[in-house]
Amino acid sequence: MLGNLIGGFITIIVGVNLIGSVADTVVEARFQSDGTTAGNITGAASTILGLTPLFFALGIMSAGVALAVGGLRNAGVM
């Protein structure tokens, strides 16, 4: 039980620390070196690439919550 709770919190902490670098990488992929003009990616591909940090954050959140809920369920709290 405690291992699952700690694992969930560690997953969330690592994900929160990595989301900045994920967002920076997405900006580098979407825009040219000056950071303002669009690069060689347009349309739907640019939109989906822009949503990548959101999907990353949702994945980290759901993984952390699933581990924490699993630990609580094994303990009989939930």
C-alpha positions, -999 to +999 in steps of 0.1 A: +000+000+000+026+025+010+048+016-019+019+024-044+013+057-027+049+067-027+052+055-063+022+077-073+037+107-057+071+101-072+054+097-107+037+131-102+068+148-090+090+135-119+062+144-144+059+180-131+096+184-133+097+172-169+067+191-183+088+223-187+114+206-209+086+189-229+069+222-235+102+238-245+109+210-270+074+214-285+080+251-290+114+244-307+097+218-329+068+242-339+087+274-345+119+285-361+150+296-341+136+331-334+105+315-316+079+336-333+075+326-369+061+293-379+085+266-390+080+239-416+049+224-398+014+237-404-022+228-401-034+198-381+001+186-374+010+219-357-022+218-337-016+182-325+020+190-317+009+220-297-014+197-276+015+173-267+022+190-233-014+186-224-014+149-233+018+145-213+003+162-183-029+141-185-008+109-188+013+118-158-017+128-137-037+096-146-007+074-139-001+090-105-038+089-095-041+053-107-011+042-085-024+061-055-060+048-058-046+013-063-026+016-030-057+029-012-079+002-026-054-025-014-054-009+020-092-011+021-097+027+024-114+029-010 
